Amino acid sequence: MAELLKIFISSTTKDLGSYREVVTRALLDRQVHPVVKEHFATTHRELNEYLTHHLSQCDAVVSLVGFQFGHSPDGPEVSDRRSWTQLEYDYAVEHDIPVLVFLADQSCPFDHPLQEPEDEQLLQERFRAEVTRGGRKYDVFRSREQLRELLLRIDIDAIQNSRTQRLRRRQRRFWLRCAVGVFMALLCGAGALVPMLQRAQPREDVHNAQLTVGHAAMRIPVELVYSAKVGDRLAPIPIQSVVSSSSTYQLPEDLQGARESYAQEQAAKAVAQEPHSWDGPIFRMKAWDLTPGPDGERMTLVLQVESGKYFDFVITHLSLHKIQVRTADGRELSAWDKYIAPHHAEFNGQPNPSLSNMFGVSLTAVTADGHVILHRRSKRNAVVPDFMHVSVAETTKAPTDAEQERGLLVYNAAVRGLSEELCISNFDRDKVEFLALIYSRELAQFDLVGMVQLPFTRDEMKQKIAGCRDNEYENERMKFIPFNPASIAAFMQQEPNWSPFAVASLLAALQYEFGSAAVDREFARSFGPHPVELRDFQLVPQ
């Protein structure tokens, strides 16, 4: 799995909040994951411990040093006080994390004028002198534009090398602890050896294998890329979305002609007032990574996304089998064989950089009286038409919320799907549980799957959906199935035409609610001991 560099952004908020946003966007443009404390989830952990936990996972710190002292924890006398930003600097220096210091000049147009007691101003002046003395490297900025230029010139390779060295030191310390543990276990008796070694093993949360249920009694064409378990059950995954300020994706040159032809076809249909596609904005996933959550136990799934165009998605997904291209040595082959097959051969769980993948969410919606809502996809859909699907299936689009809500991109998509497909407005996004990141090889597409518990009964939902105009285009033939392993396994046996994302979402929701042993047992009863393949779906180019 490709590792993204993580850089912590440290600054006071009142005077340099907009400058911190400049840093965030510049780091995204450098293909770096910015860690900003405003994006962190609420926690009951003490703030200093919380920040320390996140700083320890970062590869560098960008420290914006202005004239504002800012907030500080309770504790020492005034003469010894350190603000949070100063403590972040101290921690990074103490733990050998590279610190990139950017010193604000007095002429900077700050967000708010300085209004602090004189003693705090003196403490901040002392800190400014501290970070510049002794030959320490720093840069001075006088505007947001100048700060951005400085950020775009930072030495990413040096940070990467520093991370590599730190990881090697950690590994050496880890194996040293293991050796000491083994030695102590031998001294204390062989009986203590196995538990100690088990405790020393690092926890592994990443799964990259085909999703199977019912003791291989049923297989679906989906790879389970990431999930987390607590005992026998899948556990909810906290998600953070990092939206890049500008797109780095470029459609391959030998596919640009196909895109132009498709655009002309759609324009002609529009003139003729025929149904046509629109080249609207979508989000594509650039990369994903994991970072420890605030509780130190659950991992947060960090999704790096950037804007794309729907027509690029059509060309790089729905049409690749029929587009012919040439290789460097002049051989002619399908675009799929050129761009998808090599990526699948070395699949590492990360998106294909050649594709404008349409990244979405699929949720199993369960009514208050225990029924899951399913629909058959309309024949007018470009992807998996006439196949069974869960009722909340949405792609991520540009957020309509305020700028600071971008970190909740996938939750916003889930809420939009509940509104458009089930006519449920103002749903609490905190009740959306994402359970797995999956990948479909047939679609060459990633999806987040999970579930949501609705506050309405089956009869109430029937009334809502009956008047849902937005739902008419995408779905038809609604089904309500009791939400338990036996009922869903029996229904799947009768209905072989399924979207792979729907099956993955249902299985994840069942394992979350009932546990994997119960799900395996009931699916084995329905499907028998022999593998049963769900019928392959066909892509239908528009």
N, C-alpha and C positions, 0 to 999 in steps of 0.2 A: 504494500500500500504506500503510495507516495505521501511523504510527510511535508506538510506546509510549515514554513517558518511562522512563528508566532511572535509578535512584538507588542509589548505592553505599552500603552500610552498613558503617561503620567502628567497631570497638569491640574491647576486649580480651575474651577468651573466658571466662576462669576466673571473673571476678566478674560479667560482664554478658551471658553467653551467653543466658539466658532473656529478657533485655530486648531483645536483638537479634531474637529470634523475635517479640516484640511489635511491633517496628518492621516486620518482614517482613509480618506479617498486616495491619497498619494500611495499609501502602503498597498491598497488593493490594486492600484495600477502597476505596482511592482510585484504582483503575485504573492503578496504576504498577507497573512491573516492578522488583522489588528485586534487586540484584546483591550476593550474599553470597559471600565468598571460600571458605567451606567447601563450596560447591556447585561450585567449579571443578574441572575434570578435572586429573589428575596431569600434571605437565609437568617437563621437564628444564631449563627456562629458569630463570635466577636469579630468586628470589622478588621482589626489588625491581623488576626489569624486567617481571615477570609482572603484578604489581599495577599498575604504571604503565600497562601496555598496557590493562588493563581499566578503570582510572580514566579514561583518555582518552576512552573510549566512553560515559561516563556523563554525565547532564545535571545531576546534583547529588550531593552527599555528605551523608549523615546521620552526624554524628560524635557518638558517645556517649562522654563523657569522665567516667571515674570516678576512683578513687584508685590503680588498679593500673597499673604501668608496662608490664607484659607483656613480650613477646619483642622482641628487637632484632637487627639484623644485626651481624656482626663488623665491626670497623673502628676508628673514632675512639676517643680516650681517653674515660674514663668521664664527664668533665665535658662532653663534646660529644655524647654518645650521644643518639640519637633512637629511640624504639620504632617498630614498624611502623605502629601507629595514628597516631603523631605524623608519620611520614613521609607517610602518606596525606593527612593534613591539609595538610602542607607542599605536596605536589604539587598538590592542588586549588586552594589559594590562589595558587600560582605560575602556574597555567594558567587562572585566571579561571573556575574551576568553582564555582558557588554551594555554600557549606558551611553546613549547618544544624546548629548546635552545641546539644547537649542535655547539660547539666551535672548529674551525679548528686549529690544532697545526701548528707551524711554519714549521714542517718537512713534511707537506702534499705536494704531487705532484700536484700543482695547474695547471689549464688549461693554464694560461698565467702568466708570471712574473708580479710583482707589478710595475706599472708605473703611479704614481699619485703625484701631488704636495705634499709638506711636510705638508701644513696646513690640507689637506684632510686625510693624514695618521694619523695626530694627533687626528682629529675628530673621526676616526674609532677606534683608541686606547682607546679614552675616552669611546666610546660605548661598547667596549669589557669589559672594567672595570665595566661599569654600569650593564651589564647583569649578572655579576658574584658576585657582592657584596651583602651584606645583607642576606647571606644564601640562595640566589636564586639557584634553582636546575639547573644543566646543565651537559652535557656530552662532552668530548673531543674526537675528532677523528683524526687519523693520515693517513687514507687511505680510499678509496672508500669501500673496503671490511669491514673495521671496522665500517664505518658509516652504512652500510647495516645491520650488526649484531645488532647495537644499535637500529635501526628502527624496526627490527623484534621483539624486546623485549619491545616496548612501551606498556603501560597499556591501552588497548582499552576500557576495562570496566570502567576505571576512566573517560575517555573522554565521554563515553556514559552516565555515571551518571551526569557529568557536563552539558551535553546537556539537559538532562531531567530537571535538576534544572533551567537552563536558560529558557527553554520553559515554565515551570511553572511560572517563574517570569514574562515572557512576557504575559502569559494569565491573570495573576493577574492585570498587568498594563492595558491590553486591557479592561477587565471588569470594572476596575476602571474608565477608560475613558468613557466607555458606561454609567456607573452610573452617572458620572458628566454630560455627555451629556443629559441624561434623566432629571436630576435635572434642568439643565439650560433651557431645552426645556419647562419644566413645568413652570418655572419662566417667560419665554418669551411668553408662549401661546401654547396651544395644537397643533396648526397648524404646528409648527416647529418640533414636535416630530418625525413624520414618516420619513421625509427626513434625519434627523440626525441619526436615527437608521439604515436607509438604507446605509448611508455612513460608518457606523461603522462595517458593515458586511464584513468579509474577503472574498476576491474574490476566487471563486472555478473554476478551469480550467479543472479538471479531470472528464472525462465521462466514465462510465463503464456500458454500456447497449447495447442491441442489436441494430444494425444500421437499421433503418426503413425509408422508404420514401413513398410518395404518401398517407399520412394519413393511414398507415398500409396496403396499397393496394399491397405491395410487401415486402416480407421478405427474407433476405439472412442470411446464417448461419455464421455470423461474429459479434464479439463484438467490439464496438468502445471503446478502452481503453483510448486514450487521443486525444483531439483536442482542438483547440481554435477558438473562434468566435469574429468577430467585426461586431456588428449589425446582419444582416441577412446572413452574408457570413462567410465561414471558412477562417481562417487566416493562412498564412504560419508559420511553426514552425521551429525556429532555432534548429539545431541538433549538439551535440558534442559527439564524440565517444571516449570512454576510453578503450584502448586495454590492457588487462592484460598481463604481461610479461610471465606468466606461467599459464597453465590450472589447475583448481581445479576439473574439472568434472571427474567422474569415472563411467563407465558403471556398472549398478547393477550386482552383481555376478551371479544371476540366468539368466541373459541375455547374459553372456559372451560365453556360449556354442553355442548359436544361432549365435553370431557374427562370431565365429571361423568356423562354418559350412558354413556360407555365404561366408567368405573369401576363403575357400577351393573351393567352387563352382565357384567363379570368377577366381581363379587361374587356374582351370581346363579348363574353357572357353578360357582363354588367351593362354594356351598351344595349344588348338585346333584351335586357331585363329578365335574364335567366338566372337561376340559382348559381352563385359563384362564391369563391373563397375570398377572404380579405387578408391582406398581408399585415396582420396586427402584431403588436409586440408580445412576446412571450419571454419566459426566463428559461435559460439552460443552466444545468449544473456544471460548473467548471471542475470542482473537486470537493471532496469531503474529508473530514479529519475528526479526531476525537480529542476531547480535553476533559480533565477531571471536573466533576460538578462541585458545587459549593460544599456538599456534605462529605467529599472525599471518597465516596463509594461509587455512586452512579456516574457514568460517563455522559458528557454532553456531546451530542452529535452536531458538529459544526458544518454547515452546508455553505459552500461558496458558490454564488450564482451570479450570472450576468445576463444582460438583455440580449434577445435574439429576435428573429423574424419568423413568422409562420411559414412563409414560402420556403425559407431555408430548411425548416423542419420537413416540409413535404418532400423536398428534393433529397435530403439526406436520410430519410426514413421510409417514406411511403413509395418511393420510386427507384430505390437503389438496385433492385433486382433487374429492372428493365433498361436502365441507362448503361450504355457501353462506353468504356473509357480505354485508354492505352497506358501501359506501363512504361518505365524509362527505356526499356529495351525494345519497345515497339509492339509488344504482345497486346492483343485486344481481350478484354474480360469485362465482367459486370462490375459496376461501382461497388456492389456489395463485396465481391471477392477482393477488390483492391483495398477498401477502407475498413470493412467490418471483420472479415475473416482473420486478417493478421492480428487485429486487436483482441479478438476472442481467443486466439491461440495463446496469447500471453496475458490473459485477463487478470488484472491485479485488484479488481474492485473499484477502479476509478473510471470516470467517463472517458469516452473516445474524443480526443481533441478535434477530430475531423467532422464531428456531427453537431448539428444544432438540435440537440435532444430537447424534447418537450417534457420538462420535469413536473410531475404531478403527485397528487395524493388520492388514495382510495380508502374509504372508511366503511366499516360495517356498522350500520345504524340499527340499534336495538330499541324496540318500544318499551314503554313502562310495564306492559304486561308480558314481556318476554318473547317478542317476535322480531326476526330480522327482516328488513325490507330489501327485496331484490327486484331488479327490473331486467327485461330483455332490451339490449341496446337497439336503437332504431336502425333500420337499413340505410338511413341517410348519413350515418356516422362513417367517417373515413377509416377509423380503427375499430376492430372487432365488431362489425355490424351484425345484428341478429344473434349475438351471444349474450349469455347471462352476465350480469355485472352487479356489484354492490351499488347502492343508490347514490352514494356521494363519491363522485370521481371527477376531480377538478385538476386543471393545470395551474401552475403558478404564474401570476401576471403581476404587472406593476402595482405596487400597493397603493390603495386609496387613503390609507391612514396617514397620520403625521409622519414626518421623516424618522422620528425615533422609534416608530413601530416596525421598521424594516426587519428587525431581528425576529419578528413574529410572522414572517412571510408565509410559511407553510400553514400556520394556524389560521391566518387570514383566508388562505385558499380554502381550508376546510369549512370555515364559517360561510364563505361565499357559496360553496357547494350545497350546504344545508339550506341556504336561502333560495338558490335557484332551482334545485332539484327536488327539495322536499317542502318548500314554502315555509321554512322555519326561520323567522327573522330574529335578530338580536340574540343569537345563541352565545352562551358563555364559552369562549374558546378555551378556558382553563379545564373544561370537561372533555376536551378532545385528547385521546390517548394514542400516541404513535407508538407502534410496537416493533417495527422492522423496516429496514431499508432493503429493497429488493431490486433485482435486475432481470429484465426479460431479454433473452438472447434473440428471440424472434423479432421483437420491436427495437432491440438495441437501446433500451430505455430504462431509466431508473424510476422508482416510485416509492413513496412512503405509504405504508399500510398501517391501519390501526382500527379503533372502534370508538363509538360514541354512544352513550346511554341517553335516550330521549326522554323528556318528561311527559310524553303523550302516549296514549294507548293505541292499539291497532286501529280501532274504529275512528279515533280522533285523527290519526294520520291519514286514513283513507279519505276523510273529508278535506283535509288540507291539500293532499296531492291532487284530488279531483279538480281543484280550481287553480292548479299551478301551471300557468301558461309556459313559463320558461322550461318546464320539464318535458313538454310535448315533443320538442324537436329531438331530444337526446334519447328518451326512454319510452318504452311501451310495455304492456302486459306485466303489470306489477304483481309481485308475489309476496305473501307474508308467510314465513316458515318459522316454526318454533325454534328458538335459539338454544339448541343443545346439540351435542355431537351426534347422537343417533338420528335425529330428524334431518339435520343438514347432510349427513353422509347418505341417507336414503334418498334425499332429493337430488344430490349430485349423481347418484347411480342412475336415476331416471333421466336426468338432463345432462348429456355429455358436452354441450356447447358452452364453454365458459371462457371469459376473459381470464388470463393468467393472474392479473392483478386482483381480480375478484376472489379467486380461489385462495391466493396468498393472504388477502385481507381477512377472509372468513376463518382460515386455519389459525392465523395469528390471534384473532379475537377469541376463538374457542380455547386455544391453549392459555390465553391470558385469564379467561374466566373459569375453565374447568381443569386445566392441567394437561400436559402432553400425554400422560398415561391413559386418561379417559378418552382423549381424542383418538389415539392410536387404536384402542380397543374397539371403539364403535365403528371406525372406518374399516378395520379389518373384518368385522362382522358383515358390513354391507358389501364390500368389494371382494371378499374371499382372499385366499392365499396367493392368487395369481395377479401379477401387475396388470392394471387397467390404464390405458393411456386415454386422457381426455382428447377429444378430437382437436387437431391443430386448427387454429383460426387462420384466416387469410387476410392479408393486407389488401385493401381496396383503394388504389390511387384515385384521387378525385379528378 
